[in-house]
Amino acid sequence: MIGAIDLVIDSTGLSIHGEGRCMRHKHGKRKRRGWRKLHIGLSDGLIVASHLTDEQVPDGNIAPDLIKQAGSISALTADKAYDQIHIYQAAIDRGSTDLKLLIHPRTDAVISASQKFL
C-alpha cells in the first residue's frame, strides 16, 4: 500500500471536433461542436484521479470525487475555484494527521464563524 500523497487538482478544457477543417471549409459548416472538462488529480507527475464532465459542471463539484479516488493525502494544492467548504472537509476526511491545504482563497472569501473544523 502506498502512503499518503501530495495531490494537485485542476481541470482543463477539451475541444470536440466533428468533421475536419477541410470538410467545414468545403461545405461551409461552421457549427460549434462544444467542449468537455477533464478534471485531474496529479501526484509526482502522474495522474492518480480523473473525471470527465461537460463544460457546465463547476470544478468544485468534482473535487471531492478526485480526492476520494486519490486515497490518503498529505497535501492538497488547488486554485481558487476549489476554495469551498465541502472540498476542505473532503480533504480532511482523506488526509493524514499533518495535512497541508494549499488552496488559494477567492477574492471575496471570508472566514466563516460557523465552520470551525480546521
Z-matrix of the N, CA and C atoms (Angstrom, degrees):
N
C 1 1.461
C 2 1.520 1 109.36
N 3 1.315 2 116.20 1 136.09
C 4 1.458 3 122.72 2 178.87
C 5 1.519 4 108.49 3 -81.53
N 6 1.340 5 116.03 4 143.21
C 7 1.459 6 120.56 5 177.54
C 8 1.516 7 111.77 6 -73.30
N 9 1.320 8 115.28 7 -171.22
C 10 1.459 9 121.29 8 179.95
C 11 1.524 10 110.23 9 -64.34
N 12 1.327 11 116.15 10 143.00
C 13 1.465 12 121.39 11 -176.26
C 14 1.527 13 111.02 12 -115.43
N 15 1.328 14 116.57 13 159.78
C 16 1.461 15 122.92 14 170.15
C 17 1.525 16 106.50 15 -88.51
N 18 1.314 17 117.25 16 119.17
C 19 1.462 18 122.44 17 -174.26
C 20 1.526 19 110.87 18 -110.44
N 21 1.316 20 115.93 19 132.78
C 22 1.465 21 123.02 20 173.61
C 23 1.523 22 106.62 21 -116.99
N 24 1.347 23 116.96 22 127.40
C 25 1.464 24 119.81 23 -179.74
C 26 1.528 25 110.60 24 -121.72
N 27 1.318 26 115.02 25 145.45
C 28 1.462 27 122.35 26 176.46
C 29 1.526 28 108.31 27 -168.63
N 30 1.320 29 116.59 28 179.92
C 31 1.462 30 120.27 29 177.59
C 32 1.516 31 109.32 30 -135.75
N 33 1.312 32 115.33 31 161.37
C 34 1.453 33 121.93 32 177.25
C 35 1.518 34 108.63 33 -141.55
N 36 1.323 35 116.34 34 154.49
C 37 1.456 36 121.16 35 -179.70
C 38 1.514 37 111.39 36 -91.65
N 39 1.321 38 115.69 37 140.36
C 40 1.462 39 122.39 38 176.73
C 41 1.518 40 108.01 39 -118.95
N 42 1.316 41 116.82 40 120.70
C 43 1.460 42 122.07 41 -179.22
C 44 1.525 43 110.01 42 -79.22
N 45 1.328 44 115.88 43 138.29
C 46 1.462 45 121.09 44 178.26
C 47 1.524 46 107.83 45 -101.85
N 48 1.320 47 115.97 46 123.93
C 49 1.456 48 121.56 47 179.38
C 50 1.516 49 109.05 48 -115.29
N 51 1.293 50 115.34 49 138.02
C 52 1.463 51 120.65 50 175.64
C 53 1.511 52 108.92 51 -96.26
N 54 1.316 53 115.19 52 -110.95
C 55 1.448 54 119.81 53 178.40
C 56 1.526 55 109.18 54 -64.43
N 57 1.319 56 116.01 55 155.26
C 58 1.450 57 121.10 56 179.92
C 59 1.514 58 112.75 57 -68.62
N 60 1.306 59 115.81 58 168.48
C 61 1.450 60 122.65 59 -179.90
C 62 1.530 61 111.67 60 -56.26
N 63 1.296 62 115.50 61 -40.85
C 64 1.465 63 121.01 62 -178.35
C 65 1.529 64 110.35 63 -61.20
N 66 1.303 65 117.38 64 -44.79
C 67 1.468 66 121.59 65 -179.65
C 68 1.527 67 110.94 66 -65.46
N 69 1.332 68 116.94 67 -40.24
C 70 1.459 69 119.97 68 178.70
C 71 1.523 70 110.10 69 -63.57
N 72 1.324 71 116.49 70 -42.01
C 73 1.460 72 120.39 71 -179.86
C 74 1.535 73 110.99 72 -66.72
N 75 1.304 74 116.05 73 -43.04
C 76 1.465 75 121.54 74 -176.58
C 77 1.531 76 112.11 75 -66.89
N 78 1.333 77 116.82 76 -42.92
C 79 1.460 78 121.02 77 -174.19
C 80 1.528 79 113.46 78 -103.73
N 81 1.315 80 116.11 79 0.84
C 82 1.457 81 120.05 80 175.17
C 83 1.514 82 115.69 81 76.07
N 84 1.330 83 118.61 82 12.81
C 85 1.464 84 120.27 83 177.83
C 86 1.522 85 108.77 84 -75.63
N 87 1.304 86 116.44 85 124.36
C 88 1.461 87 121.50 86 177.96
C 89 1.528 88 110.23 87 -125.29
N 90 1.299 89 117.15 88 21.81
C 91 1.457 90 122.27 89 -175.99
C 92 1.533 91 111.10 90 -68.14
N 93 1.320 92 115.00 91 134.17
C 94 1.458 93 120.25 92 175.80
C 95 1.523 94 108.60 93 -74.51
N 96 1.318 95 116.68 94 131.19
C 97 1.457 96 121.27 95 -176.41
C 98 1.525 97 112.59 96 -92.10
N 99 1.315 98 118.88 97 -17.24
C 100 1.456 99 121.16 98 178.33
C 101 1.504 100 113.08 99 101.72
N 102 1.319 101 115.11 100 -174.10
C 103 1.445 102 120.33 101 178.92
C 104 1.519 103 109.77 102 -155.55
N 105 1.310 104 115.72 103 166.41
C 106 1.469 105 123.85 104 179.46
C 107 1.525 106 108.83 105 -127.12
N 108 1.312 107 115.95 106 162.75
C 109 1.460 108 120.87 107 176.42
C 110 1.521 109 109.17 108 -111.15
N 111 1.303 110 115.41 109 130.24
C 112 1.461 111 121.48 110 174.01
C 113 1.519 112 107.36 111 -104.54
N 114 1.319 113 116.35 112 112.52
C 115 1.458 114 122.98 113 178.03
C 116 1.523 115 106.37 114 -93.09
N 117 1.329 116 117.07 115 127.90
C 118 1.462 117 119.57 116 -177.07
C 119 1.522 118 111.27 117 -131.57
N 120 1.326 119 114.47 118 151.40
C 121 1.446 120 122.90 119 172.00
C 122 1.519 121 107.94 120 -119.91
N 123 1.326 122 116.82 121 126.44
C 124 1.461 123 122.29 122 -177.12
C 125 1.514 124 110.96 123 -115.05
N 126 1.318 125 115.21 124 147.16
C 127 1.454 126 122.34 125 172.04
C 128 1.523 127 107.65 126 -146.19
N 129 1.308 128 117.00 127 124.22
C 130 1.466 129 122.60 128 -178.73
C 131 1.521 130 112.39 129 53.10
N 132 1.332 131 116.68 130 38.07
C 133 1.458 132 121.62 131 177.50
C 134 1.511 133 115.55 132 79.04
N 135 1.319 134 118.20 133 3.66
C 136 1.464 135 122.57 134 179.43
C 137 1.521 136 110.44 135 -112.49
N 138 1.332 137 116.08 136 142.74
C 139 1.462 138 120.35 137 176.26
C 140 1.528 139 108.12 138 -77.00
N 141 1.328 140 116.32 139 119.09
C 142 1.469 141 121.20 140 -179.37
C 143 1.529 142 111.62 141 -109.95
N 144 1.345 143 116.90 142 -11.16
C 145 1.461 144 121.62 143 178.24
C 146 1.523 145 108.57 144 -153.18
N 147 1.337 146 116.27 145 144.29
C 148 1.461 147 119.97 146 178.68
C 149 1.522 148 110.57 147 -154.30
N 150 1.335 149 114.38 148 155.82
C 151 1.464 150 120.95 149 178.00
C 152 1.521 151 107.59 150 -158.21
N 153 1.323 152 118.08 151 131.55
C 154 1.456 153 123.12 152 179.91
C 155 1.522 154 109.34 153 -107.21
N 156 1.344 155 116.47 154 128.59
C 157 1.461 156 121.65 155 -179.80
C 158 1.525 157 109.73 156 -133.18
N 159 1.327 158 115.78 157 175.67
C 160 1.463 159 118.09 158 171.57
C 161 1.524 160 108.42 159 -81.15
N 162 1.325 161 116.12 160 175.54
C 163 1.462 162 120.13 161 -171.67
C 164 1.519 163 113.76 162 -72.51
N 165 1.313 164 118.67 163 -9.96
C 166 1.459 165 121.26 164 -175.50
C 167 1.523 166 114.05 165 -91.66
N 168 1.313 167 119.03 166 -8.49
C 169 1.459 168 121.90 167 -178.21
C 170 1.529 169 109.30 168 -82.69
N 171 1.335 170 117.89 169 122.20
C 172 1.470 171 120.18 170 179.07
C 173 1.534 172 111.89 171 -66.47
N 174 1.324 173 115.82 172 148.24
C 175 1.461 174 121.14 173 -179.32
C 176 1.529 175 112.14 174 -56.77
N 177 1.317 176 116.47 175 -39.85
C 178 1.460 177 120.47 176 -177.01
C 179 1.519 178 114.22 177 -64.01
N 180 1.317 179 118.19 178 -25.30
C 181 1.467 180 120.60 179 179.47
C 182 1.522 181 112.37 180 -70.87
N 183 1.322 182 117.96 181 -26.88
C 184 1.461 183 122.70 182 -175.25
C 185 1.525 184 111.80 183 -95.25
N 186 1.313 185 117.90 184 -21.42
C 187 1.469 186 121.61 185 -174.74
C 188 1.535 187 114.37 186 -54.75
N 189 1.341 188 121.03 187 -44.56
C 190 1.465 189 118.96 188 178.72
C 191 1.527 190 113.13 189 -58.24
N 192 1.339 191 116.65 190 -36.16
C 193 1.464 192 120.55 191 177.21
C 194 1.533 193 110.84 192 -65.88
N 195 1.329 194 117.44 193 -40.88
C 196 1.467 195 120.48 194 178.00
C 197 1.529 196 110.73 195 -63.96
N 198 1.314 197 116.61 196 -41.40
C 199 1.463 198 121.03 197 179.05
C 200 1.525 199 110.27 198 -63.72
N 201 1.321 200 116.53 199 -41.61
C 202 1.470 201 121.21 200 178.72
C 203 1.525 202 111.04 201 -64.01
N 204 1.352 203 117.48 202 -43.11
C 205 1.465 204 121.31 203 178.78
C 206 1.529 205 111.40 204 -61.61
N 207 1.318 206 116.89 205 -35.33
C 208 1.464 207 121.08 206 -175.39
C 209 1.524 208 112.51 207 -71.86
N 210 1.314 209 117.38 208 -24.96
C 211 1.465 210 119.91 209 -178.91
C 212 1.520 211 111.58 210 90.17
N 213 1.304 212 117.05 211 -142.24
C 214 1.458 213 121.99 212 -178.24
C 215 1.527 214 110.56 213 -76.70
N 216 1.336 215 116.49 214 130.74
C 217 1.459 216 120.02 215 -178.19
C 218 1.530 217 111.10 216 -121.21
N 219 1.323 218 115.16 217 147.21
C 220 1.471 219 120.46 218 175.76
C 221 1.521 220 110.91 219 -104.91
N 222 1.343 221 117.60 220 -20.21
C 223 1.463 222 122.00 221 177.42
C 224 1.520 223 108.85 222 -153.01
N 225 1.334 224 115.02 223 147.38
C 226 1.461 225 121.50 224 176.51
C 227 1.516 226 108.10 225 -129.03
N 228 1.323 227 116.24 226 125.20
C 229 1.460 228 122.32 227 177.83
C 230 1.522 229 108.54 228 -120.03
N 231 1.346 230 115.91 229 132.64
C 232 1.470 231 120.64 230 -179.47
C 233 1.524 232 109.12 231 -158.74
N 234 1.350 233 116.26 232 167.38
C 235 1.454 234 120.00 233 177.59
C 236 1.526 235 110.30 234 -90.20
N 237 1.329 236 116.52 235 -175.36
C 238 1.470 237 120.73 236 -172.44
C 239 1.526 238 114.81 237 -67.24
N 240 1.325 239 118.18 238 -14.69
C 241 1.463 240 119.90 239 176.16
C 242 1.527 241 111.09 240 -65.38
N 243 1.319 242 117.30 241 -18.69
C 244 1.465 243 122.65 242 -177.72
C 245 1.526 244 112.49 243 -102.47
N 246 1.316 245 118.53 244 10.55
C 247 1.461 246 122.62 245 179.72
C 248 1.528 247 108.80 246 -82.20
N 249 1.344 248 114.99 247 76.41
C 250 1.461 249 121.65 248 -178.14
C 251 1.522 250 108.81 249 -139.65
N 252 1.312 251 116.04 250 146.59
C 253 1.457 252 122.12 251 -173.60
C 254 1.528 253 112.72 252 -60.03
N 255 1.343 254 118.84 253 -39.26
C 256 1.464 255 119.98 254 -178.13
C 257 1.533 256 112.01 255 -70.43
N 258 1.311 257 117.57 256 -23.01
C 259 1.467 258 120.41 257 176.16
C 260 1.522 259 110.14 258 -75.72
N 261 1.322 260 116.18 259 -41.83
C 262 1.468 261 119.34 260 175.47
C 263 1.531 262 110.05 261 -59.42
N 264 1.329 263 116.68 262 -42.92
C 265 1.465 264 120.57 263 -178.94
C 266 1.525 265 111.07 264 -65.63
N 267 1.337 266 117.94 265 -40.79
C 268 1.468 267 120.99 266 177.98
C 269 1.518 268 110.84 267 -63.15
N 270 1.323 269 116.89 268 -39.22
C 271 1.464 270 120.89 269 178.70
C 272 1.525 271 111.06 270 -66.85
N 273 1.313 272 116.84 271 -41.14
C 274 1.466 273 120.52 272 178.69
C 275 1.524 274 110.83 273 -64.72
N 276 1.335 275 116.79 274 -39.74
C 277 1.467 276 121.09 275 178.68
C 278 1.525 277 112.13 276 -62.90
N 279 1.331 278 118.07 277 -34.26
C 280 1.471 279 123.04 278 -178.28
C 281 1.521 280 113.04 279 -99.77
N 282 1.329 281 116.76 280 -4.40
C 283 1.455 282 120.70 281 -172.52
C 284 1.513 283 114.63 282 -85.59
N 285 1.326 284 113.57 283 158.92
C 286 1.463 285 120.38 284 174.66
C 287 1.532 286 108.61 285 -77.94
N 288 1.319 287 116.70 286 177.50
C 289 1.465 288 120.40 287 -176.81
C 290 1.522 289 112.63 288 -65.90
N 291 1.315 290 117.94 289 -28.71
C 292 1.474 291 121.19 290 179.73
C 293 1.540 292 111.10 291 -107.21
N 294 1.328 293 117.13 292 44.12
C 295 1.457 294 124.01 293 -177.02
C 296 1.534 295 111.20 294 -60.87
N 297 1.337 296 116.22 295 134.30
C 298 1.456 297 122.51 296 175.69
C 299 1.523 298 108.19 297 -112.82
N 300 1.323 299 116.51 298 124.35
C 301 1.462 300 121.62 299 178.18
C 302 1.516 301 108.85 300 -108.49
N 303 1.318 302 117.18 301 117.24
C 304 1.455 303 123.21 302 -179.39
C 305 1.528 304 108.56 303 -118.30
N 306 1.323 305 115.91 304 74.39
C 307 1.455 306 121.92 305 -179.35
C 308 1.524 307 107.48 306 -116.17
N 309 1.324 308 116.40 307 121.66
C 310 1.455 309 120.38 308 179.97
C 311 1.522 310 109.66 309 -64.93
N 312 1.338 311 117.40 310 133.12
C 313 1.470 312 118.99 311 179.58
C 314 1.522 313 111.86 312 -73.47
N 315 1.314 314 115.41 313 153.43
C 316 1.469 315 120.94 314 174.98
C 317 1.529 316 108.63 315 -69.55
N 318 1.307 317 116.04 316 159.65
C 319 1.471 318 119.58 317 -179.50
C 320 1.523 319 111.79 318 -66.56
N 321 1.330 320 117.87 319 -27.50
C 322 1.460 321 121.35 320 179.48
C 323 1.533 322 112.38 321 -102.95
N 324 1.326 323 117.70 322 21.81
C 325 1.465 324 121.90 323 -176.19
C 326 1.531 325 111.60 324 -70.97
N 327 1.333 326 114.33 325 143.03
C 328 1.463 327 121.70 326 173.89
C 329 1.519 328 107.78 327 -134.47
N 330 1.311 329 116.05 328 152.14
C 331 1.462 330 120.59 329 177.68
C 332 1.522 331 108.07 330 -80.93
N 333 1.321 332 115.72 331 125.96
C 334 1.450 333 121.07 332 -177.40
C 335 1.527 334 110.18 333 -84.73
N 336 1.313 335 116.32 334 127.08
C 337 1.463 336 121.05 335 178.82
C 338 1.525 337 110.96 336 -72.85
N 339 1.331 338 117.92 337 -26.29
C 340 1.460 339 120.96 338 -176.50
C 341 1.534 340 112.87 339 -83.44
N 342 1.311 341 118.33 340 -18.78
C 343 1.469 342 122.20 341 -179.00
C 344 1.525 343 109.68 342 -106.01
N 345 1.303 344 117.07 343 99.36
C 346 1.467 345 121.28 344 -178.67
C 347 1.506 346 109.97 345 -121.39
N 348 1.312 347 118.04 346 68.44
C 349 1.453 348 120.86 347 179.98
C 350 1.516 349 112.34 348 -111.14
N 351 1.308 350 118.96 349 -12.03
C 352 1.459 351 120.85 350 -179.01
C 353 1.500 352 112.53 351 -89.00
